[in-house]
């Protein structure tokens, strides 16, 4: 229904001088989509109020509503070209009037949970990159063709938007920060098994893939009105540091069916762990925290185990903010399992002692397009120490890449065997007594793998070289930091 419209919007953006990357395309599509969604939502609420004889107070002033500036209509419903801004007039209006007006909502909002606050936050963090008012006019007319009224329309739009996020992720390293392969997310959810009533959290939510897929998982079946309300208002919490990802996360959740997403624009790692109370904790954590970053010394002071590695700080945060008995699944670099530095060893010890690390999924090279590192997924429950760890070595039987990505079928065997912690050629159990109590090395060592394995694919070797280069770069950066510090 809307696929061609999305293609037309991309064609406009591709020709626009102010938009040069897939990240720009997604950002500009996002703010336009958000304003069209907001207008449809307001029109729907106004109609509902009229039907019951009640007045409706619009969030957006009439002068700045979609039908006033983006798509003014004639009596017959067609576009009123005589009153539609175009060229420099349109660019000047958007930059000098519309954006400042929308930014002001942040100061006027009664709470960060309100749609008003989200409006102000979004338009304080992004900017209009259109330089041509003629290109923007074309984009507005295509956006106006989209409808958010029915669940079917939202469902199709969510799939098209997900495809846009995926393209952004595949376009390069920066885009890849926001995209975790959806088949991997779905497998993680199937293992963790969230249920309605659980509070679900992602403190590094990127494009909110984990939260959106969790919503789709929980939305299945015939739910009561109360259950639907719980999903809308009291289930999902996300935090995101980067402005573009924050905007995309909100739009992604809206398209999946959450009217006022609880996404908070903040650096999660600046929160002091000692300030976390029981009321702040969550039942389920699903996340792929950024790795390879370096946090400042003052941020590291918030954590008992001092380290500059972002992913290791996030792991400490997630363990702390998880409820007793809560379940978590986190993506992390596979080198976490074997690094010999003090922080890595201490963190592995803490994880094994305070949580039941029951499953480790070893992901193949190419799972994350363009990441250049191998990853594992840690599954753990908080409150009881680890007794046995079930490992699964994922091998789809082919080299993964942009044109040959991970799919749901690749993970079916893992999900089925994990439910029984069954042993196979790809899976095995390790008793905690077998883990070295000095190094706490948890490396993936498949005891069922035959000696003299087949020659590896060239792409796998290249991916491993890229991963080693990335590791070397991080080590050198650390040495340089120490040298400058001394």
N, C-alpha and C positions, 0 to 999 in steps of 0.2 A: 504493500500500500504506500509506504513512505520511502522505500529504498531509492527510487529515482530522485526524489527530492533531496536526500542526503548527498547523492552523487552531484547533483546540480550545485548544492552549497559548496562542496569541495572544489568544483570547477571554478567557482567565483573566487574562493580563497586562494587557489593556486595562481590566479592571475593578479591577485592583490599584492602590490609592492611591499606593504607593511607586514605581510605574513610570509615567512620564509621556511618554516619547519612544520612537521606534524604536530609539534607542541603548540605552535601558534594556531594551527587549524582547529585543534581541540579546544583551546582557550576561547577563541572567538565564537565558535559554535556554541560553547557552553553558556556564555552570558546571554547570547541571543535566545537560546532555548529556554533559559531560566525565566527571562522576561515574558516569553510567550506562554510558558507554563503558568506563571503567576497571573497573567491576564485570564487564561482559561479557568483557573481556580477561582478567581474573584467573580467572574461572570456566572460560574456555577453556583457559588455561595449566594450571590445576589438574587438569582432565580429561585433558589430554595427559600430564601427569606421572603420573597414576594409571594410565593405560593401559600405561605402560612400567615401572610399579612403583617410581617415584621420588617422594619427598616434594616438596611445593610450599610455598614460604614466601610467604604473602600479603604484599603491600605494605601494604594497609590492615588495621588491627586489626579483629577481628571486631565489636567494639562500634560501629564507625563504618562498616561496610560497608553497601552499598545495601540489602541484604536485612534488615539489622538495624533501620534507622531510616526509610528511604524507602519501602520496599515489603515489609514482613514478610509471609510467606506461610503459609497453612495447608498441611496434608499434601496436599490436592488441588490446590495451586498457585494458589488464589484468595487475594486480599488478606485478611490477618488484621486486620480493623478493630479488634478488641479490643486489639491490641498496637501499632497504628499511632499515632504521635504526631500531635496535631492542635491547632489553636488556638495559644494562648500557649506551651504546652509545646513545640510544634514550633519556633516562632520562637526561643525561649530556647535550645533544644538547638543549633540551627543557628548562632546568633550567639555563644553562650558556650562551646560544646564543639566542634562540628564544625569550624568555620572556624579557631579557634586550633590544633586538632590538625593540620589540613591545612597551615596556615602553617608549622608547626614542621619540616616535611619539608625546607625549604630549608636549614636549619642542619645537618641530619643527612645530607644527600645527599653522596655521595663525589665527584661531579663535576656540572657544569652540563649535561652531555650526558644525564644519567639522567632517567628518568620521575619519580623521586622529587623531583629538583630542580624539574622543571616543575610538579609538584603544588604544592610550596611557593611557587613564584614566582606562579603563577596566583592562589592564594587569599590571597596577601599584597597583591595589586594590585586585587582587586575586592571588593565587599561584597554581602551579601544585601540586596536592596531590597524584598523582600516584608515588608509590615507585618502582613498577615493570615495567620495560620497555616492558615486554612481555604482561602484561595486557593492557598497553597503546597502544601497537601495535594492539591488538585485537579491542580495542575501536575505534581506528583510521580507521580500515578497515570497521567496521560497520557504522561509521559516513560517510565514503566515499560513502556508498550506497544511502545516502539521496540526494535529489535534490531540489533546490530552484528556478528553472527556471520558472515554471508556477504558476498561481494563485491557481490552484487546489492543487499543491504540497505544497505551503506555507500554504494554508488553513488547510490541514491535519496536517502538522507539528505544526501549532499553537494550534490545539486541543490537540495533544499529549503533547506538552510542558505545556499547561494549566493543563492537568491532573497531570503532574509531580509537578507543583507548588502546586496544591491542595493536593497531597500526602504529600508534604513537610509541608504544613500548618496543616494538620491533625496529623503530626508526633509528634508535641509538641509545647510548648509555643513559642519558638523562631521562628519556622517555621510559626506559626499562626500569627505572626506580619506582615507577608507579604501577607496574603490571606484573602480577603473579599469574602463571597459567591457570585458567579456570578449572581444567580437569584435576590439577593437583589440589586446588582449594576444595573442590567437591569431595575428593577422596579424604582429605583431612577432616571435613565436616562429618562424613559418614562414619569415621572412626570415633570422633569425639561425641557424636550424637546429642547435639543441643536439643532442649525441649522447651515448650512454651512455659514461661515463668522464669527461665534462666536469664540472667543478665550477661550479655555477650559484649566483649571488649576487644578492640584493636588499637593499641597506643601508637601505632605507626601505620595509619590506615591507607596511605596513598590514595588510590582511586576508589577505595572502599569495597574492593572485590570480595573480601572475606565477609563483610557485613551484608552485602547484597546477596551473595550466594547463601548465607545463613537464613536470610529472610525468605528466599525462594524455597529452601528446604523446609522451613517451619510453616510456610504458607500452604503446603499441600493438604488436601483433605477438606472436609467441611468444618470450619471453625465457628465457634460462637461469637457473638458480638463482643463479649468481654475479652475473649482470646485475641480477636483482631485489634481491639483497643490496646491490649498489652503489647502486641507486636509494634504498634504505631508509636507508643509513648514511653514504654518502660522496659525495652529489651536491648537496644543497640546503642553503644557509645564508641565513638572513634575520636582519635586525636591525630592531628597532622600539622607538621611544622611548615611545610612549603606552601606558598600561596596558590600556585596553579593546582597542585594536588588537592588542596582544600576545596577549591571551587568545583573541580571534577567530582570529588567524593560526594558533595552535596547534590549535584545534578544527577549523578549515577543513582543515588539512593531515592531521590524523588521519582526518577523514571521507573524504578523497581517497585514503587508503591508507598514509600514513606513520605508523608506530606511535609513534616518539619524535622529533618534528620538531626540527631544530636551529635554533630561533628564539631569538635572544638579546635580552633586554630591556635596551636601552642606547641612549644618544644617540650615534649613529655619528660625529657631527661633533666629538665631544670627543677622538677618536683623532688623534694626531699623525701626519701623513702621513710624516714622516721615520722613523717606527718600523715602517712596512710593509716586510716582507721578502718574498723570492720565495715562501717557503712559505705566506704569507698570501694570495697572489694567486689570482684565479679565471679560468676559461676563458671564461665567459659571464656577462654582467651584463644584467639586465632590470629596469627600475625606472621608477617615476613619483614622483620625489622631491617633497616638499612645496615649494610656491613661495609667495612673499609674506611668509614669516616673517622675523624678524630675529634673528640670533644675537649673543650677547654678544661684547665685544671680546676676552676671553680665549679664546673658541672660535675667533674669526677668526685668532688668532695661530698656529693649527695649520696655516695654509694660506699658500702663497707669494703667491697673489693675494688681497689683503684685500678683503672685501665682506661686507655684512650680509645679503645675499640668500641664503636657505637653499639654493635650488636651485643657485645658482652654486658654493656650497661643496660640495654633493653631487657636482656634475659633476667638480670637481677630485679629490674622493675616489675617484670611480669610475674616472677615467683612471689614477690612481696604483695602484689595487688590481687593475686588469685586467692579466692576463699579456701578455707580448709575443706577438702573434699572436692574442690573445683578441678576442672579438666582443661588441659591446654595442648595446643599443637603449634609449634613454631618452626619456621624455616631458618636455618643458620648455615654458615660455611662449614664444610666437612672438616676443615683443619681445627675447628673447636674441639673435636673428639681427641686430638693427639698433641696439640701444641704443648710445649714443655715449659713455657713461661709461668711464673708464679700465679698470675691472675687466672690463666686458663685452668691450671690445676686446682686452684682454690674454688673456682666457679663450678667445675665438674664435681668436686667433693660436696659442695653445698647442694647442688641439684640432686645428687644421689642420696644425700642424708635427709633432706627436707621433703623430697618428692619421690613418688614411684615412677621412675623413668621406664615405662613398660615397653615402649616401642621406638625403634630408630629406623626410619626409611631412608635408604641411601639412593639418592637421585643420580641419574646418568648425566654425563656432559651434554650440554645443549638444552637442558630442561629450561633454563632461563636464557633466552636469546640475547646474545651480546654481552652477557655478564662476565664471561671469562673465568668463572670460578665454579667449583663443584659444591653442591649443597646436600644437606641432610635435613630431615624433618624429625624433630624431637616431640614425642607424645608423652605427657606426664600428668599425674594426678597429685595434688598437694596434700600432705598430711601424714603419709607413711613412707618410710625409707624404701629404696629400691631393693628388691630381692632377685628378680630375673629380668633381663632385657631381651626382648624379641627383635631381632634384626631382619630386615628384608632388603635385598639388593635388587632394585628395579632395573630390568633389562628388557626394553621393548623390542629388541632384536633388529634394530636399525639405528642409524645415526640421526639424531634429532637436529633440527634447524628451522629456519624461517618457513620453508615450504614443507616441512615434515615435522610438525610440532607434536608434543605430547597430547594424547587423547584419552577419553574416559575408559576405553577398552584396555589401554596399556596398564591402567591401575586397578582393573577389576580383580585380578588374582590377588593383589596385595590386600584389598579390602576384605575379600572373602577369607583369606588365610589369617588375617589379623584378628578377625572375630573369634577365632579358636586358638590364636597364637600357635598355629600349626607349623611344623618343620617341613621343609622341602628342599629342593636344590637351590632355591633362592632365599630361603629363610632358615634361621637357626636361633636357638636360645643360649644365652650366656648367663651363668649364675654369678651373682655379685661376688662370691668368694673367689672367682677366677680373675677378678679385676685387681690389678696391682694397687695396693693401698698407699703407695708413695706417689706414683705418677697419675693414677686414676685414668689411665689411657683407655679410651672407649672406641678405638679405631675399628673400622669395618673390616673384618677378616673372615671371609666366607669359608668355613671348614669343608663345605661340600663341593668347592670348585676344584675341578680336576687340574693336575699339574700340566704344564705345557699348554696353556690356553692358546686358542687360535690367534692369528695376527690381528691386531686391531685395525679398525678403519682409519684412513688418513685424517678424516675430520676429527675423530676422537683424540688423536695424537696432537693435532693443532690446538684443540680446545684445552688440552692439558698443558701445552706449552704456554698458552695465553694465561691460564690460571697460575702457573708457576711464575710467569712474568709479573702478574698482578701482586702475588705474594712477595716477590722480591722488591717490588716498588714500595710496598707498605713497610717492609723491614728497613729499607734504605731511608725512607721518610722518617721512620722512628729514630734511626741512628743520627740523622741530620738534626732532628729535634733535640736529642740529647746533647749533641755537639754544641748547638746554639745555646742551649740552656746552661751548659757548663762554661 
